[in-house]
Structure formats: structure tokens, C-alpha cells
Amino acid sequence: MDTLTIQISNSKALKLIEDMEALNLIKVIKPASKKPKKNLSALLAGSITKKQADKFHTELKQMREGWERDTY
């Protein structure tokens, strides 16, 4: 079984392809739409306030300092 990519230049050709698909001679596979992906930072920009971000940063810093201390 081969997979081909074709460009249809005539609406009559599309009808023929649809007819061949109806007869189970071929299967039309539509390409997945390719949306440009946004960076995660762009998606999350503005989702929290500057004050919240500063609070999270402070808490994260405290947690990291807790990991670095000697426990024994």
C-alpha cells in the first residue's frame, strides 16, 4: 500500500476521488492542521500578578535553602 500526496486542480477531480473512496478503492487522509505552537511563557504571560510572582519566588527560594542544609 502506497501513500501519495496530491494537489487537486479541478473540482471534478475531487468528485472522482470521493467516488473512489465510496467504492473503498482509496482512503482519503486529511492532513492534521499545523498551528504554530506558542512558547509556554507566551501562553502564561500575565496569568499571575507581579506580587504573586514575587511571593512564589520567595517561597521557592526558602524551599531550596531547606534542601541544601545538613540534616545529619
N, C-alpha and C positions, 0 to 999 in steps of 0.2 A: 504494500500500500504506500503510495506516494502522497506527499502534501505539497500543494502548489499555492502560490500567491498570484492572484490575477488582478488585473485592473479592467473594470468594465467600462467600455467606451460607448455602449449603446443600451438603451433601456430594454430593447428586445432581447439582448443577450442575458440580461438579468432574469427575464421571464423564463428563458430556456434553462438557466441554472436552477431556478426554483422548481421547474418541472422535473428536471433530473433528480433533484433532491426528493421530490414527492414520489418518484419511482424507486427510491432507495439506491440510486446509482452512485450518488455522491452525498457527502455531508458537508454542509456549509458551516465553517467555524469562524465566528466573528472575532476579530482581534479585541483583546481587552483594552479598554481606553487607558491611555497613559497620561495621567495627570501629573504635572510637575510636583514633586514632593517638596514640602516646605521643611526647613530646619525645625527641630524641636524647639529651639529658642524662639523662633519666629511665631510658632503656634502658641507658646506660653507667655509671650511678651504681654505685660500688662495684666496678667491674671491675678497677681497679688500686689499689694501696695509696697512702697519703699519701706515703710515702717515694719510691715510683716516680714519682708525680706531681711531686714537688719536683725529682727528678733530671731528668725530661723538661723541666720549666720552665727549669732552669738551662742545659741543653744548647741549648734553643731560643733563649734569650737570647744565648748565645755565638754561635750561628749568625747571628742578626740583627745583632749587632755586627760580624761579619765582612763582612756585606753593605754596611754603612754606611761602611767605611773607604775611603780613597782608594787606588786600585790603579794609578795612573799618576803 
